[in-house]
């Protein structure tokens, strides 16, 4: 099925100034996870202006869902995350964050803008009877962090039934390592399972001048670190994707006191469920070597979002839509890395896929995700609108026999 592809490009281009205006407003007023109060109000106001969008607010606490429906046909969902990060922005453009210590350093302002753009275009098409079926616009809170129950925005939305009846779900993520005109796509596991571990090495403390009278947990830590940093290469198959890192070590109160224990916190990243379980087990075993030195250990894991698994059939439609729209578009086929993405919860429940949209400014500065100088080339906004809109329209047409 090929829609009027030139028209969708023209419609996206026609709202390019609005897209830039929306994105820059959102960029100036970032909000942290589950605190997207003003962002939600902004989204709601733009959807209300369209006139024919059914709106749900306070979804997953601070999220918004807009729905366009003809009453019959397929039901699909398009998702954008809305939250920002606790980062002090160092960019010098005139729309930098006005909230000290909070920044859209992962492009969620762009994601929200793109979804608003699609809603605007689809609103007219539904009103004119050019589209049939149901489209849910999921403005999701809290992709970056979890609440007191350890849940981020995606599983909260799922718990509230937002994906019930949805047949396909699609999304994008801006990509600072690719230029505008490039998309990155991958079938299957594409981003990591994210688990956080908390461990303790427990010994017996004492005077720093009499270490032989103690069971020094800092001394034991040296052996633990050696084993920990060797386990991925020696205990996990090289055919599996895995990474293990320690981010925090805490101990001690004074220079002459050997402490009772050392606390260690780190992250475990894997792709497959099997590698996830093995890595957790292997890391726990690493801490048990302290028993050989007269110590002991404790080990707990907080299981985070599952690996993002992209449906190959959904990707096929998405890539074909993108190439039909932009014949010169370059498609890079490789995984997105070891970052986490709670959209993985959604693709566990419903066939779906996320693609990475090139957004690099091309100024030779390393503006990576989660850095204080992250920024995008806003030309990517209308391209993101066009590709997601075209993909969605093809799914809406599937049961029409087209």
C-alpha positions in Angstrom: 0.0 0.0 0.0 1.4 3.4 -1.0 -0.3 6.5 0.3 -0.1 9.9 -1.2 3.5 10.2 0.0 4.2 13.6 -1.5 1.2 15.0 0.4 2.4 13.7 3.8 5.8 15.3 3.2 4.2 18.6 2.2 1.9 18.5 5.2 4.8 17.9 7.6 6.8 20.6 5.9 3.9 23.0 6.2 4.0 22.8 10.0 7.8 22.9 10.3 7.8 26.3 12.0 5.2 25.1 14.5 7.3 22.0 15.2 10.3 24.1 15.9 8.3 26.5 18.1 6.8 23.6 20.1 10.1 21.8 20.5 11.9 25.0 21.7 9.1 25.7 24.2 9.4 22.2 25.6 13.2 22.4 25.7 13.0 25.6 27.8 10.7 24.1 30.4 11.9 20.5 31.0 10.4 18.4 33.8 11.7 15.3 35.5 10.0 11.8 35.5 6.5 11.8 36.9 6.6 15.6 37.3 5.6 16.5 33.7 2.7 18.7 34.9 3.3 21.7 32.6 4.4 19.4 29.7 1.2 17.5 30.1 -0.9 20.7 30.1 1.0 21.9 27.0 0.2 18.6 25.1 -3.4 18.7 26.2 -3.8 22.3 25.0 -2.5 21.5 21.6 -4.7 18.4 21.3 -7.8 20.4 22.4 -7.1 22.9 19.6 -7.6 20.1 17.1 -11.2 19.7 18.1 -11.8 16.0 17.3 -9.3 14.3 19.6 -10.5 12.4 22.6 -8.2 13.2 25.5 -7.2 11.3 28.6 -5.1 13.1 31.2 -3.3 11.8 34.4 -2.5 8.6 32.6 0.3 6.8 34.4 0.2 9.8 36.8 1.2 12.6 34.5 0.8 11.2 30.9 -1.6 12.2 28.2 -3.4 10.0 25.6 -5.1 11.4 22.6 -7.4 9.2 20.4 -8.7 9.7 16.9 -11.2 7.1 15.7 -13.6 6.4 12.9 -15.3 3.7 14.9 -14.1 0.8 12.8 -10.8 -0.5 11.5 -7.4 -1.4 13.0 -6.2 0.2 16.2 -2.6 1.4 16.4 -0.6 3.4 18.9 2.3 5.9 18.5 4.4 6.6 21.5 6.5 9.6 22.6 8.2 10.1 26.0 8.0 13.5 27.7 10.5 13.6 30.7 13.9 15.3 31.0 17.0 14.6 33.0 18.7 16.1 36.0 21.5 17.8 34.0 22.7 21.4 33.9 22.5 22.5 30.3 25.7 24.0 28.8 24.3 24.9 25.4 24.4 28.6 24.3 21.3 28.8 22.1 18.6 31.2 23.2 16.1 28.5 24.0 18.2 26.6 26.6 16.6 25.3 29.7 15.1 27.9 32.1 15.0 25.3 34.9 18.4 25.0 36.6 19.6 21.5 36.8 17.0 20.0 34.5 17.5 19.5 30.7 16.1 17.7 27.8 19.3 15.9 27.1 17.7 12.8 25.5 15.5 14.4 22.9 12.2 13.8 24.5 11.2 17.3 23.7 11.6 16.4 20.0 9.7 13.1 20.4 6.7 14.9 22.0 6.8 17.5 19.3 6.8 14.9 16.5 3.8 13.1 18.0 1.9 16.4 18.3 2.7 17.1 14.6 1.3 13.7 13.6 -1.8 14.3 15.7 -2.4 17.6 13.9 -2.1 16.1 10.4 -4.2 13.0 11.3 -6.9 15.2 12.9 -7.6 16.8 9.5 -7.5 13.5 7.7 -9.9 11.8 10.1 -12.2 14.8 9.9 -12.2 14.6 6.1 -12.8 10.8 6.1 -9.4 10.0 4.6 -8.4 7.7 7.4 -10.3 4.9 9.1 -9.6 3.0 12.2 -8.2 4.2 15.6 -4.9 5.9 16.4 -3.8 6.4 20.0 -1.2 9.1 20.6 0.7 8.0 23.8 2.5 10.9 25.5 4.3 8.9 28.1 5.8 10.2 31.3 8.9 8.8 33.1 11.0 6.9 30.6 14.1 8.0 32.5 13.2 7.0 36.0 10.9 5.0 38.2 8.5 5.7 41.0 8.4 4.5 44.6 7.2 1.1 43.3 10.0 0.7 40.8 7.9 1.3 37.7 8.5 3.8 34.9 5.9 5.3 32.6 5.4 2.5 30.1 4.4 -0.3 32.5 2.2 2.2 34.3 0.4 2.9 31.0 0.1 -0.8 30.3 -1.3 -1.5 33.8 -4.0 1.1 33.1 -5.1 -0.6 29.9 -3.8 1.9 27.4 -2.6 -0.8 25.0 -5.7 -3.0 25.3 -7.0 -3.6 21.8 -3.9 -2.1 20.1 -2.6 -4.1 17.2 0.7 -2.3 16.5 2.8 0.2 18.4 5.5 2.4 16.9 8.0 5.0 18.1 11.2 6.7 17.3 14.3 8.1 19.1 16.4 10.9 17.9 20.0 9.8 17.2 23.0 12.1 17.6 25.5 9.7 16.1 23.7 9.7 12.7 23.1 12.8 10.5 19.7 13.9 9.2 18.7 11.7 6.3 19.8 8.5 8.1 17.7 6.1 10.1 19.0 3.2 12.2 16.8 0.1 12.3 17.3 -3.3 13.9 15.2 -6.5 14.1 14.9 -8.3 17.4 16.8 -7.2 20.5 18.0 -3.7 20.0 18.5 -2.1 23.4 19.4 -3.7 26.7 17.7 -5.3 29.7 18.7 -2.9 32.5 19.3 -4.3 36.0 20.8 -2.6 39.0 22.7 -4.6 41.6 23.4 -3.7 45.2 26.1 -5.7 47.0 28.0 -5.6 50.2 31.4 -7.1 51.2 31.2 -7.8 54.9 34.2 -8.3 57.2 35.2 -7.2 60.6 36.7 -3.8 61.1 39.3 -2.5 63.5 42.3 -0.2 63.9 44.3 0.7 60.8 47.5 0.0 62.6 46.5 -3.6 63.4 45.1 -4.9 60.1 46.0 -8.5 60.9 43.4 -8.4 63.6 40.6 -7.6 61.2 38.9 -9.2 58.2 39.4 -6.2 55.9 36.6 -5.8 53.4 38.6 -3.3 51.3 41.4 -5.8 50.8 38.7 -8.3 49.7 37.3 -5.7 47.3 40.5 -6.0 45.3 39.9 -9.6 44.5 36.2 -9.0 43.8 37.0 -6.2 41.3 39.4 -8.4 39.4 36.9 -11.2 39.1 34.0 -8.8 38.3 35.8 -7.1 35.4 36.9 -10.4 33.9 33.6 -12.3 34.1 31.9 -10.9 30.9 34.9 -12.0 28.8 35.4 -15.3 30.5 32.0 -16.4 31.8 29.5 -15.0 29.2 29.5 -16.3 25.7 30.9 -13.9 23.1 27.8 -14.6 21.1 25.7 -12.9 23.8 25.5 -9.2 24.2 26.4 -8.2 27.8 28.0 -5.5 29.9 28.6 -5.1 33.6 29.8 -2.0 35.3 30.3 -0.7 38.8 29.2 2.9 39.4 29.5 3.4 43.1 31.7 2.1 45.9 31.1 3.4 49.5 33.0 2.6 52.7 35.0 4.0 55.5 34.9 6.9 58.0 38.5 7.8 58.8 42.1 7.1 57.6 42.9 4.9 60.5 39.7 2.8 60.8 39.3 -0.4 58.7 35.5 -0.5 58.1 33.1 -3.4 58.7 31.8 -3.4 55.1 32.0 -2.1 51.6 28.9 -1.2 49.6 29.0 -1.6 45.8 26.3 -0.6 43.2 26.4 -1.2 39.5 24.5 -2.0 36.4 24.1 -5.1 34.3 23.1 -4.9 30.7 22.2 -7.8 28.4 20.0 -8.5 25.3 18.6 -12.0 25.7 16.6 -13.3 28.7 19.1 -16.2 29.0 22.1 -13.9 29.1 20.3 -11.7 31.7 19.8 -14.6 34.1 23.3 -15.9 33.6 25.0 -12.5 34.2 23.0 -11.9 37.4 24.0 -15.4 38.7 27.7 -14.9 37.7 27.9 -11.5 39.5 26.4 -12.9 42.6 29.0 -15.7 42.6 31.8 -13.1 42.2 30.9 -11.6 45.6 30.8 -15.0 47.2 34.6 -15.3 46.8 34.8 -13.1 49.9 34.0 -16.3 51.9 37.5 -17.6 51.0 39.0 -14.7 53.0 36.8 -15.0 56.0 34.2 -12.5 54.9 30.7 -12.7 53.6 28.5 -10.8 51.1 25.0 -9.8 50.3 23.6 -9.3 46.8 20.3 -8.0 45.5 19.1 -7.0 42.0 16.5 -4.4 41.0 15.2 -5.6 37.6 14.6 -2.7 35.3 13.1 -2.5 31.8 13.3 -5.4 29.5 15.4 -5.4 26.3 13.7 -3.5 23.5 12.7 -6.2 21.0 11.6 -4.9 17.6 9.2 -6.9 15.5 10.7 -7.6 12.1 7.4 -7.4 10.3 6.7 -4.0 11.8 10.3 -2.9 10.8 9.7 -4.0 7.2 6.7 -1.7 6.8 8.5 1.1 8.6 11.6 0.9 6.4 9.6 0.6 3.2 7.5 3.6 4.2 10.7 5.6 4.9 12.3 4.7 1.6 9.2 5.4 -0.4 9.0 8.9 1.2 12.7 9.6 1.0 14.4 7.6 -1.8 17.8 9.0 -0.9 17.4 8.0 2.8 20.2 5.8 4.2 19.1 2.9 6.4 21.7 1.6 8.9 20.9 -1.8 10.2 22.5 -2.4 13.6 21.5 -2.5 17.3 21.1 0.8 19.1 23.5 -0.1 21.9 23.4 -1.0 25.6 21.2 1.8 26.8 17.8 1.1 28.3 14.4 2.0 26.8 11.1 1.3 28.6 9.3 1.1 25.2 10.5 -2.5 25.5 7.6 -3.1 27.9 5.2 -2.1 25.1 6.8 -4.3 22.4 6.6 -7.2 24.9 2.8 -6.8 24.9 2.1 -5.6 21.3 4.0 -6.1 18.1 6.0 -2.9 17.6 9.2 -1.3 16.7 11.3 1.8 17.4 13.7 3.3 14.9 16.5 5.8 15.5 16.2 9.1 13.6 19.4 10.9 12.6 19.6 14.3 14.2 23.3 15.3 14.3 24.0 19.0 14.0 27.2 18.2 12.1 29.3 20.7 14.0 31.9 18.2 15.1 30.9 18.4 18.7 30.2 15.2 20.5 26.6 15.9 21.5 25.7 12.4 22.8 22.5 11.5 24.6 22.5 12.4 28.3 25.3 15.0 27.9 25.0 18.7 28.9 25.4 19.9 25.3 23.0 17.5 23.6 21.2 19.2 20.7 19.5 18.3 17.4 19.2 19.5 13.9 15.5 20.5 13.8 15.3 19.4 10.2 14.8 15.9 11.6 11.4 16.9 13.1 9.4 17.0 9.9 11.2 13.8 8.7 10.1 12.1 11.9 6.6 13.2 11.5 6.4 12.0 7.9 8.0 8.6 8.5 5.9 7.7 11.6 2.7 9.1 10.0 3.2 7.1 6.7 4.0 3.9 8.7 0.9 4.4 10.8 -1.3 4.9 7.7 -0.1 1.7 6.2 -1.0 -0.2 9.3 -4.5 1.5 9.3 -5.0 0.3 5.7 -4.0 -3.3 6.3 -7.5 -4.7 6.9 -8.9 -2.7 4.0 -7.2 -5.2 1.7 -4.8 -2.5 0.4 
